[in-house]
Amino acid sequence: MDQTGFEQDNTKNFIIESDVPECTMKDPCWLGIDEAGRGPVLGPMVYGTCYSPISMKEDLKTLGFADSKTLTEEKRDSIFEKLNDAKHLIGWMVEIISPHNISTNMLRRAKVNLNILSHDCAIRLIQRVLDRGVNVKEIYVDTVGDPAKYQAKLKELFPEIDITVAAKADANYEIVGAASICAKVARDKAVKRWIFNEGIEMEDNEYGSGYPGDPNTKKFLMNNMDKVFGFPSFVRFSWSTADKLIEEHCVNVSWEDDDEEENMAVKNTPSVVSFFTKKDDGHLERHRFFKDRCLISVDKL
């Protein structure tokens, strides 16, 4: 799995995909989607998809797919190699969503939560596979949020395809298990080979699993926090773990523009009492209906 493009600029999302097996463009196929790295405060989240002819479902069982979290890293790598070698049988695609992209979307003025980011990524992968000419007839997705609502959302976008959204889909459908393997292998590789644009040098796995409860992850966060600029781009600023550390240990910053806007808002906001006070200045304000139409009163003919 060549991640050179992502390593060159890990602030942007990156898609990696296999060749499309010829049989998947002719035979009806099923497609599975799963993610890896949703919970960690460090590193990217990765969405993976796999697709294969429905007639070959039984053949997939021989590859030993399962929920990637239940397997060791060595076992996942071994299964991915088998999957990648089965080019006549199965195709795959992953999108690496950078931590910078996650933080930027979740902290923007019009916030985009992680569920929406996940849904959008899944939709992009499905559409990209369809654009490659794959004859997809069934889709299986490990749920994010309410399964019924997520399924209805996908069905509205892809009405001609049978869609199943369910919890633990990676354990119940081999094609989702395969997608889970691809996603986890891609994330493991991205985290291990992370290039710090800030010039930080790290030993292998020095920052731990990336989950907030990991002691090595906590140590990394404390040791690599700038008092003004916060954390390196490897960290998801939008996570409460990172936000709390910034609030407790970093310098408070006050922006002049914010103060000016707040003062102007206070200055220009009329008192509530003013709306109930009768104005008696000897002049009656003309209704907007007359002003907009340039109508005037006529008292002489």
N, C-alpha and C positions, 0 to 999 in steps of 0.2 A: 504494500500500500504506500504509494509515493506521496509524501506530504511536503515535498520541497517547496511547492507554491505557498503553502500556509506558513512554513517556517520563514520564508522571505518577508512576509508581512502578516504577523499573527494578530493584527488589530482588525482584520476583515474576515468575513466568513469564507469558507473554501469548500468546494465540492470535488469529490474523488469518485470515479465510477469505473466499473469493469466494462469489457466489451459486451455487447448485447448478443446473447446466444440466438442463432438463427431460428431455432425452434420456437422461441418465445414470441416471435413476430407472426407465427402461423397458428400455433396451438393456443387454445384458451389457457390463461395463466392466473395463478393466484399471487398476491403480493402482500408482504408483511412489513410493518413499520414498528420500530421501537427506538428508545433513546438510551443514552448513557451520560452520566454526569449532571443530572438535574439538581442534586442537592448540594454539591461541594461549593465552598466559597472561593476555591482556586480553580483556574483553568477553564477550558471550553466545555460546552455541552455539545454532544454529537447525536445527530439523528441518522439512523440507518434504515435502508429498505432492501429487501431481496425479493426476487420474483422468479417463478419457475412454472412450467406447464402443469396444469392440474392433474393430468394423466400420470405424472411422475411423482406424485405425493409420497408414495411408499418408498421410492428411491432415496428421498431426503432423510428418512429415518436412519439409514445406515451411516450418515455423517455424524450422528450424535448431538444434534442441536438441543440446547436447553437454555433456560434463563442464564445469561452470561454471568450474573452476580454469584451464581452457585458454583462456578467453575474457577479453577486457578488460572492465573495469567498464562502459564505454560500450556494448559489445556485449551484455552481460548485461541492462542496463537496456532496451535496444532490443528484445531478444527477449521480456523480461517484458511489455513494453507490448503486443506482438503477442499473447502468450499471454492477457493480461488482456482484450484486445479480442475474442478468440475464445470468447465466453461461450456460444455455441451448441454448442461442441465440447469444452471442457475446463473442469474446476473445479480449484481449488487450496486449500491450507490450510498454514499454517506455525505452529509453536510456538517462541517465543523463550524459551530457557532461560537465566535470568539468571546471571551469574557468582557472585552471592551464593548462589543455590540450589545451584550446582555445588560451591562451597566448603563450604557447610553440610553437604551430604550426604556429601562425601568426607572430612570431618574429624570427623563425629559419632562417638560412642562405638561404635555399630554401623555401621561404614563402608559406604557405598554407592559402588561404583566407577563409573567413567565408562561402562563397557560396559553396566552395569545401568541407569544413567540413560538411556542411548541406547535400549536395548531398550524400556524403559517408555514413553518418549516416542513411539516408533514405534507401539507397541501402542495408545496413547491416540489417535493420529491415525487409525489404521485404524478403531477403534471409533467415533470421532466421525463419520467419513465414512459408515460403515454406519448410524449413528443418524440421519443426514440423509436416509436412504432411497435411497442410491446402490446400484445393483445390481452389486456387485463380484464378479467371477468369477475374476480373476487378480491376484496381487500380486507385484511385483518390488521387491526391497530390496537396496541396496548394503550389503554385510556389515559387521558390527562384531563382531570376534572370529571364532570358528570358524563357517564358513557352515553346515555340516551341523547343528550344535547349535542355532544361531539359527533355522534353517528348521524344525527339529523343534519348537522352542518356539512359533513362530508357528502351525504346523500344528495343534498341540494346542489352541490358543485359537480358531483359525478353521478347523475341519476341513472345512467345505464349500467352501473356496476353494483353488484351485491356487496354490501359493506357490513362488517362486524366490528364493533368497538367494544372491548371487554377488558376488565381487570385481569392481570396475570395471563394475558394473551401469549406472552413469550413462553410460558410453560405449557400451554394447551395447543398451540399451533406451531408446527415445525418451521414454517416460513417466517414467523415472527421471532422465533428463537434464533434463526439464522441472521435476521436483521439486528437482533440484540448483540450477537457475536461481533458483527461488523462494526457496530457503533462503539462497543467497549474496546475492541482492539485499536480502533482509530483514536479514541480518547487517551488510552494508556500511552500510545506512541506520542501523541501530541504533548502530553504532560511531561513525559520522560525527556523529550528532546526540546523542551521549551527554550527559546532564545529570549533572554531578557533585554529589551531595548534600552533599559536603564543601566546596563553594564554590570548587573549583579551576576556573580558566579556562584553556582550551586553544585554540590555533589549530588550523585544519583539518589533520588527519593528523599532528599534532605527535608523537603517540605511536607512529607507524609502523603496521606490519601487525599488531602484537600478538604475533607469534611471538618466542620467547625469543632467537633469534639476531639479530633486527633491532636495529641500533645505536640507532635512535630509541626503540624499546621499552625497551631497557636504560637509556637516559638518563632516560626517563619514570619508570621504577621507582625509580632512585636519587634523583631529584629530588622525588619525591612519597611518600617513606617517612617515616612518623612513628616516632620512636624508641620510643614506647610502644604506639601503636595499630596500627602496621603500615601497610598500604596502603588506599587508597580502595576502595569496593565494586566498582569497575570491574575490579579485579585478582582473579584466581583464587588465593586464599591456598593452596589445596590443591596447586598446582603446585610441583614441586621448586625451580624457579627462584626463586619468591617465598619459599619456606620457607628456602632457603639464605641469601638476603639478610637475612631477619629474624634468623636465627641469628647471622649475622656482624656486623650493624650495629645491631640493636635492643637495648633494655635487657632483661636477663634478669629474669623475674618468678617469684617463689616464692610460692605460695599456702599460707596457714597450714593450711587444711583438708587439703591434700595431705599436709603434714608430719604432721598429727595422725592421718590415716588410716594413713599408713605406720608411724608409731610404734605405733599400736594393733594393727596387723597383726603387727608384730614381737613385741609384748608378749604377744598372745594365741595366737601360733602355738607349739605345744609342740615341744620338741626331738625329733628323729627317734629319739634314744636312748631317750626315755621310752616308746616303743611296745614296746621289747624288754626293759624292766626289770620284773621281777616285783614286784608290789605285795603287801606282807604287813602289813596293818594290822589283821588279826584280823576283818575284816568282808568277806564275799563279796557283791558286787553282784548283786542279783536280775536275772534276764533280763527284757528289755523285754516279752516275751510275757506274763509274769505281772503286771507292773506295769500294762500297758495294760488288762488285764481284771480288775484289782483282786482277784487271787487271792492267798490267803495260805496258809501251811503250817498244817496241823492235826496236832497230836501227841497230842490227847486226844479221845475220843469221849464 
